Each structure stands twice: as C-alpha cells, then as structure tokens.
Amino acid sequence: MSHLFENYSRAPVTFVSGKGCELFDAQGQAYLDFIGGIAVCALGHADPAIAQAVSRQAQSLVHVSNLFRSEVSEKLAGELCRRSGFDRAFFCNSGTEANEAAIKLARKFAFRSGSKRHVVVSCSGGFHGRTLGALAATPNEAYHEGFGPLPGGFAVTPFNDVRALDAALGPDVAAFIVEPVQGESGVHVADAAFLQAARKLCTERGILLIFDEIQCGMGRIGPTFAFEHFGVRPDIVTLAKALANGLPIGAVLTTEAIAAAFKPGDHGSTFGGSPVPCAAALAHLQQRDALGLHSQTDTMSSYFLNALRELAQEFPELFGEPRGLGLLIGLPVNEAVKASEIVDALRSDAMMLVNAAGGNTLRFAPPLIVEIAHVDKLVQALRAFAQSRVKESVAAAGQ
Ligand code: PLP
C-alpha cells in the first residue's frame, strides 16, 4: 500500500534511472521520453554537467538561508539578468511560487506608486499554478472546485482577443499575466499581435505586463526567453521548470524600478536561491550555450512539426493540425479517441512517454537534445496506433 496522497493519476510504472532521452524501470526496460518531466529536463536525464555541478555544490554548501549572501545565487541572478536584459532576480522553489511573487510584486508596486490598482487579469485557458493566488489567476473551474473562497482581485479575458483585452485593462488593473505559449490548455501559441497590443495597452495605462514563461521559457521554444521570439519585452518574467534541469527552483526577473517595490521583509522564502539548484541552473545555462540548443531546437522543431503534419494528413479521422513552437508541441486528437488512450497505448506497447493536455491534445515536450531518430520512432508508434484504429473501425463497419 502506498502512503502517498492520491492527488495524482500516476501511470503504473516506476522509473529508477535515466540517460539522455531515455528512462529505465526496475527491470531495465527503456522508455523514450517525450515529456521530459513536463518540460523540465531540457538537457535530458542524468546530464553529466548538471550531476557534477550538483555534487560539487552539495559537497561544499547546501543551505544558508537568505539571512546571508550566497555567492552562487548572486552569480545565477547576474547570469539571468545579463541574458534577459533585466536588472534583478528573485528566487523561489517552483512555478506557482514565482507567479505568487510576481502578483504580490505587481500589487506592491502599484501600492508604492500611490495607486489603488490591484486587479490581476489573466487569460482563458491559462495555467499559473496551484497555490491560492496563482490558482485565482488560473480560470479553470475544475481546479477551483471546493477551494473557495479564492482571493479576490482577479479577472479573466479571452486569449488572443485584443478588443476584449482593451476592455479588460481598466483603471483598477495592476497587472496582466499571460503565457506566450499556453502549455496546459493543449499548446496554444499567443498571436504576436496580441502580445504587442498587450505591451502597448499596459504601457499606456501604467499596468505591469507579466509573461509566465514557466513552461515555454528556458529554451523550450528556441531562445532562452520566450519573449525574445515574440519581440515583446514584458515588465516581469516568471521562470521555473527547466531552469535547473530538474532541481526545484523558480525565478522572477524584472527591472530595478519594479524590484524596488519589495523592501526587506515584504516577501521571502527559506529555500529560495538555495545553492544546489542555483549551481544546477548555472550549469544548465552553460550547457545550453555549449550544445547550441537554440538552433538545435529550431531544427528539431521543424522536423517534428512536419512529421506530425504528414501523420495528421494521413489520418485526418484521428488527428488535427499540430501546433506549437520549438519543442512544445500539441497534436489535437479527434473526438473518437481519448488522448489519454493514446498515452497509455504508447507507453505499454511502444515504450514511449507522451502526455495528454487540455482539449484532448497530445503534448510533446521532450528533452531539447532529442534526435531525429527519436522523432521518427515516436511518429512510427503513432502511425501504428492509428493504423490499428482504422483497421478496427473498418472491421466494425463490415460487421
Ligand atoms: N505556470 C505555467 C505556465 C505552468 O505550466 C506551470 C506548471 O505546469 C506553473 C505555472 C506552475 O508551476 P509549478 O508546478 O512548478 O508550481
């Protein structure tokens, strides 16, 4: 009997180790990983540079708290700011905490500016986390049920609708939070025009623009930061997931002026900026450069999307048009089949790990080191599933 809570629907498989794009169970059976710990393991599993950085750091210093300065968190903050063009970083331990910090920062910034703005607007289909503030910004009734009352001061606007956004950004709004690519909703890419309009409206009205890059940032869609792809600079960026390639960390990046809204005591975290995850994040950034992951991701993305497009054309009764950017890709599955059924079939028959996201969509977020041969194998397994489905339905029609 397991003593863990049953709040997750875990697949009936236990992994004991991993290497690159593969995971191994206790019997040594290999599985090809197209989930990457839900867009986390950008460098794959057991990356030697991450292992070495973690081991070195753990042997010298694991924790001191934020009562003291920490060399490695200062270094990571500097590196993230140098790469993003922001001035300041706040570290925490997860994505939801990064968004909590961003929401609190936006409200405090308004407060210190003498403004009464406090409302945080988010988008339909958005996902920002499970703690109460981030949950209030996540307009999904299923996630809210039984947890009320949620904190007030949140509003929702339709994703990619400029006119509705214009109406939603009223005089009481402190911040607009948006994922440049929505992951949990089934991979929906923001229109560049929507993000540009958001930038313009926020600037004109004194509203902070927050990009939640927790899933789509850290190279997932190509460049280190998703905002680089869209050419729109937000006021605040939140990061987590892939930042330390699997060690728990979250981050908020922003400007000097906005960061100054937090005075000592305003916000904090015991573990935030802890040396081991920070050392892993620094190693991850170095490896990104060393492996040329930006261009590698662009190349693999085109190959992957083309292969899925061909598959969807071959089996239009099963699959819709694939969508996504970089290596965050969604393949809509037509009503006749549940995406979760394909997830189970691929895992048990083809030893491949994929994931179902919102809107009956298969979501692929493999390690960014994924190879053409891996993509070919996956598409072949999807084709085999589709062929057996088509055969079954022909047989059923003939009866
Ligand atoms: N924001 C986005 C866009 C996410 O995809 C997630 C997690 O899936 C979160 C926030 C929450 O991150 P965490 O699970 O680390 O709290």
Boltz pocket constraint, residues with backbone or C-beta under 6 A from the ligand:
constraints:
  - pocket:
      binder: B
      contacts: [[A, 93], [A, 94], [A, 95], [A, 96], [A, 97], [A, 99], [A, 127], [A, 128], [A, 129], [A, 130], [A, 179], [A, 181], [A, 183], [A, 184], [A, 212], [A, 213], [A, 214], [A, 215], [A, 216], [A, 240], [A, 241]]
      max_distance: 6.0
